[in-house]
């Protein structure tokens, strides 16, 4: 019962096979490999965007920070929610890569509303040279609370941003999970909804470590290339990134992995609710946030469950209710790793809860 993070499981077997194949022979470096040509063509086809600029980096932090740096300026502010990954879990990387742009927190909730966004935009860019100027809007899809923006919500937020001539970035670390939850196309969830750039995540959905950055207006291409190189995120043996992404896009692997993860989360949420457990947020993709007493948490951890507490600790009154975060992913195979004794597993589970956000992202 491993629900700590969708980062924690193995890469998809098809991805590992592709990496072994990519290790044969010689390829041009720095993104000039033939696999990258195919990746670019497939992403453009999937997103119905024949002119899109497509690039690969190794981490979601790099994808988000470099994309926002390309869309904005150092004297601007990026609008996002308080729980957004770029605010909570990227060690000020957006501020660093943009050269100092600040983040303006639009909402305390995982989802921002059009009213909140308009209010935040109106509050900035009003002090002339003395204050930050209005910059990109960054939307997280799936949100950090496991909820999913509908297409109407995305379109409404983008429309507000466009009123102020602001670009819109989509943090899609769990892009595939949101897509299959909505039952829409990549184009419908991005440029057709007013999105200018997207971080198309793969690491949380079966890849070893690669994310795509997609700009629907190719005018951003050269600047992003320069920023990626200057930021030390242009790999010489780029073919190993391309091979992963190509396997991801082959035979609909990226959608199938996400469907499986979402289905597991639905099963988990249904079972918990049947046991009388309340969820802190609606289960709409592959994250579940059950609220349980400390006594139940202790019993589950002792039995071998692995997940993170979403605030609170294991010490305190046994009847106090604490929220947990459980993340589901595709299970590729059973076993395949060292088997810990129940004592060792319990010790490791409890040690995990004494470390700070070790795999929460």
QUIWO-V380988 format. One record per residue. RES is the residue in one small letter. PHI is phi in radians with two decimals (none if undefined). D_FIRST is the distance of its C-alpha to the first C-alpha in Angstrom with 1 decimal. Layout:
RES,PHI,D_FIRST ; RES,PHI,D_FIRST
This chain:
x,none,0.0 ; x,-1.89,3.8 ; x,-2.18,6.3 ; x,-1.20,9.2 ; x,-2.91,11.5 ; x,-1.34,12.7 ; x,-1.39,14.9 ; x,-1.51,12.4 ; x,-1.44,11.8 ; x,-1.28,14.8 ; x,-1.24,17.9 ; x,-1.05,18.8 ; x,-0.94,20.8 ; x,-1.09,23.8 ; x,-1.24,23.9 ; x,-1.13,23.9 ; x,-1.09,26.6 ; x,-1.13,28.6 ; x,-1.15,28.5 ; x,-1.11,29.9 ; x,-1.13,32.6 ; x,-1.16,33.5 ; x,-1.38,34.2 ; x,-1.47,37.1 ; x,1.25,40.6 ; x,-2.14,41.7 ; x,-2.44,41.0 ; x,-1.14,42.7 ; x,-1.69,40.7 ; x,1.03,39.9 ; x,1.63,38.8 ; x,-1.61,41.8 ; x,-1.27,39.7 ; x,-1.17,40.1 ; x,-1.07,36.3 ; x,-1.16,36.6 ; x,-1.04,39.5 ; x,-1.24,37.3 ; x,-1.02,34.5 ; x,-1.03,37.0 ; x,-1.13,38.5 ; x,-1.22,35.3 ; x,-1.14,34.1 ; x,-1.05,37.6 ; x,-1.20,37.5 ; x,-1.04,34.0 ; x,-1.63,35.2 ; x,0.92,38.7 ; x,-2.36,40.1 ; x,-1.12,42.5 ; x,-1.80,43.7 ; x,-1.07,40.4 ; x,-1.58,40.0 ; x,-2.18,36.7 ; x,-2.40,35.4 ; x,-2.08,32.3 ; x,-2.37,30.9 ; x,-1.58,28.0 ; x,-2.35,26.2 ; x,-1.16,25.8 ; x,-1.07,27.8 ; x,-1.11,30.7 ; x,-1.05,30.6 ; x,-1.15,30.8 ; x,-1.17,33.3 ; x,-1.23,35.6 ; x,-1.12,35.7 ; x,-1.16,36.6 ; x,-1.11,39.1 ; x,-1.28,40.7 ; x,-1.42,40.9 ; x,-2.16,42.2 ; x,-2.15,44.6 ; x,-1.14,44.4 ; x,-1.62,46.5 ; x,-1.78,44.3 ; x,-2.15,41.2 ; x,-1.77,38.0 ; x,-1.62,36.8 ; x,-2.68,33.1 ; x,-1.53,31.0 ; x,-1.08,30.1 ; x,-1.43,26.2 ; x,-0.99,26.9 ; x,-1.04,25.3 ; x,-1.16,28.9 ; x,-1.59,29.6 ; x,-1.59,26.5 ; x,-2.33,25.0 ; x,-2.17,27.7 ; x,0.86,29.9 ; x,1.12,33.0 ; x,-1.05,32.8 ; x,-1.03,34.4 ; x,-1.11,37.1 ; x,-1.16,37.7 ; x,-1.28,37.9 ; x,-1.42,40.0 ; x,1.45,42.4 ; x,2.12,41.9 ; x,-1.04,41.1 ; x,-1.57,39.6 ; x,-1.90,36.8 ; x,-1.83,37.8 ; x,-1.50,35.1 ; x,-1.32,35.8 ; x,-2.58,33.4 ; x,-1.33,31.1 ; x,-1.60,28.8 ; x,-1.19,26.4 ; x,-1.80,28.9 ; x,-1.62,32.6 ; x,-1.86,35.3 ; x,-1.10,38.6 ; x,-1.11,40.5 ; x,-1.14,38.5 ; x,-1.12,38.9 ; x,-1.04,42.6 ; x,-1.10,43.1 ; x,-1.16,41.4 ; x,-1.12,43.5 ; x,-1.09,46.6 ; x,-1.35,46.1 ; x,-1.90,46.0 ; x,1.20,48.8 ; x,-1.98,51.4 ; x,-1.99,52.9 ; x,1.06,54.4 ; x,-1.23,54.3 ; x,-1.48,53.0 ; x,-2.16,49.5 ; x,-1.15,46.6 ; x,-1.59,47.2 ; x,-1.19,44.9 ; x,-2.29,42.5 ; x,-1.09,39.4 ; x,-1.78,37.0 ; x,-1.98,33.4 ; x,-1.97,30.9 ; x,-1.71,27.1 ; x,-2.48,25.6 ; x,-1.26,22.6 ; x,-1.26,23.3 ; x,-1.21,21.3 ; x,-1.78,20.5 ; x,1.42,19.1 ; x,-1.61,22.4 ; x,-2.19,24.7 ; x,-1.21,28.5 ; x,-1.28,30.4 ; x,-1.08,33.2 ; x,-1.09,35.7 ; x,-1.15,34.2 ; x,-1.06,34.1 ; x,-1.11,37.7 ; x,-1.16,38.9 ; x,-1.13,37.5 ; x,-1.11,39.0 ; x,-1.10,42.3 ; x,-1.09,42.6 ; x,-1.04,42.0 ; x,-1.17,44.6 ; x,-1.03,47.1 ; x,-1.84,47.1 ; x,1.05,46.9 ; x,-1.84,43.5 ; x,-1.29,41.1 ; x,-2.12,37.5 ; x,-1.93,34.5 ; x,-1.96,31.1 ; x,-1.43,28.1 ; x,-1.86,25.9 ; x,-0.98,23.0 ; x,-2.00,21.0 ; x,-0.96,24.2 ; x,-1.11,22.9 ; x,-1.12,20.4 ; x,-1.19,23.3 ; x,-1.07,25.6 ; x,-1.25,23.8 ; x,-1.15,23.2 ; x,-1.46,27.0 ; x,1.18,28.0 ; x,-2.04,30.7 ; x,-1.68,32.0 ; x,-1.00,31.6 ; x,-1.10,35.3 ; x,-1.12,34.9 ; x,-1.55,32.2 ; x,-2.19,34.2 ; x,-1.15,37.9 ; x,-1.24,38.8 ; x,-1.79,37.3 ; x,1.64,39.2 ; x,-1.40,36.7 ; x,-1.65,38.6 ; x,-2.56,35.9 ; x,-2.37,32.2 ; x,-1.59,29.5 ; x,-1.60,27.7 ; x,-1.32,24.3 ; x,-2.37,22.6 ; x,-1.09,20.5 ; x,-1.38,17.6 ; x,-2.23,17.9 ; x,1.96,18.0 ; x,-1.64,21.0 ; x,-1.23,21.4 ; x,2.99,23.4 ; x,-2.81,26.0 ; x,-2.29,27.1 ; x,-1.79,30.2 ; x,-1.98,32.8 ; x,-2.15,35.0 ; x,-1.90,38.3 ; x,-1.39,40.0 ; x,-1.85,43.4 ; x,-1.17,44.2 ; x,-1.07,46.5 ; x,-1.49,43.5 ; x,-1.05,43.0 ; x,-1.13,45.3 ; x,-1.07,44.4 ; x,-1.11,40.7 ; x,-1.02,41.6 ; x,-1.15,43.5 ; x,-1.16,40.9 ; x,-1.10,38.2 ; x,-1.16,40.5 ; x,-1.11,41.7 ; x,-1.52,38.2 ; x,1.15,37.4 ; x,-2.04,34.9 ; x,-1.76,37.0 ; x,-1.43,35.7 ; x,-1.23,38.3 ; x,-1.56,36.1 ; x,-1.10,35.0 ; x,-1.01,34.6 ; x,-1.32,31.1 ; x,-1.30,30.1 ; x,-1.04,32.0 ; x,-1.08,30.5 ; x,-1.10,27.0 ; x,-1.15,28.1 ; x,-1.15,30.3 ; x,-1.11,27.4 ; x,-1.05,25.4 ; x,-1.56,28.5 ; x,-1.61,29.2 ; x,0.96,28.4 ; x,1.06,26.7 ; x,-0.98,23.6 ; x,-1.14,23.0 ; x,-1.28,23.1 ; x,-1.10,21.1 ; x,-1.05,18.1 ; x,-1.19,18.5 ; x,-1.04,18.9 ; x,-1.12,15.7 ; x,-1.08,13.7 ; x,-1.10,15.8 ; x,-1.13,15.3 ; x,-1.07,11.5 ; x,-1.14,12.2 ; x,-1.10,15.0 ; x,-1.07,13.0 ; x,-1.11,10.6 ; x,-1.08,13.9 ; x,-1.10,15.8 ; x,-1.10,13.7 ; x,-1.12,13.7 ; x,-1.15,17.4 ; x,-1.14,18.1 ; x,-1.56,17.0 ; x,1.52,19.4 ; x,-1.52,17.3 ; x,-1.54,19.4 ; x,-1.74,18.4 ; x,-1.22,20.3 ; x,-2.38,20.9 ; x,-1.06,21.0 ; x,-1.54,18.2 ; x,-2.12,20.2 ; x,-2.45,18.2 ; x,-1.97,14.7 ; x,-2.02,14.2 ; x,-2.29,13.6 ; x,-2.12,15.1 ; x,-1.35,14.7 ; x,-1.88,17.4 ; x,-2.37,16.6 ; x,-1.22,18.7 ; x,-1.05,18.2 ; x,-1.07,18.0 ; x,-1.19,14.9 ; x,-1.01,13.3 ; x,-1.08,14.4 ; x,-1.15,13.2 ; x,-1.13,9.6 ; x,-1.16,9.8 ; x,-1.13,11.8 ; x,-1.45,9.4 ; x,1.93,6.9 ; x,-1.20,4.9 ; x,-2.21,6.1 ; x,-2.83,8.5 ; x,-1.94,12.3 ; x,-1.39,15.0 ; x,-1.81,17.5 ; x,1.74,20.5 ; x,1.51,21.1 ; x,-2.48,19.9 ; x,-1.37,18.6 ; x,-1.63,22.3 ; x,2.44,24.4 ; x,-1.01,25.1 ; x,-1.18,22.4 ; x,-1.64,23.2 ; x,-1.21,23.2 ; x,-1.54,21.0 ; x,-2.25,18.9 ; x,-1.47,17.3 ; x,-2.02,13.9 ; x,-1.99,13.1 ; x,-2.04,10.0 ; x,-2.02,10.6 ; x,-1.82,9.8 ; x,-2.55,11.4 ; x,-1.11,12.7 ; x,-1.71,11.0 ; x,-1.33,14.1 ; x,-2.81,13.6 ; x,-1.63,11.7 ; x,1.28,12.0 ; x,1.53,14.6 ; x,-2.60,13.9 ; x,-1.14,14.8 ; x,-1.69,13.0 ; x,-1.55,13.1 ; x,-1.18,14.4 ; x,-1.00,12.7 ; x,-1.13,15.5 ; x,-1.16,15.0 ; x,-1.12,11.2 ; x,-1.09,12.3 ; x,-1.07,15.3 ; x,-1.15,13.6 ; x,-1.07,11.4 ; x,-1.23,14.7 ; x,-1.12,16.6 ; x,-1.02,14.7 ; x,-1.34,15.8 ; x,-1.70,19.3 ; x,-1.73,19.6 ; x,-1.58,20.9 ; x,0.87,18.9 ; x,-1.00,17.7 ; x,-2.32,15.5 ; x,-1.15,16.3 ; x,-1.36,18.5
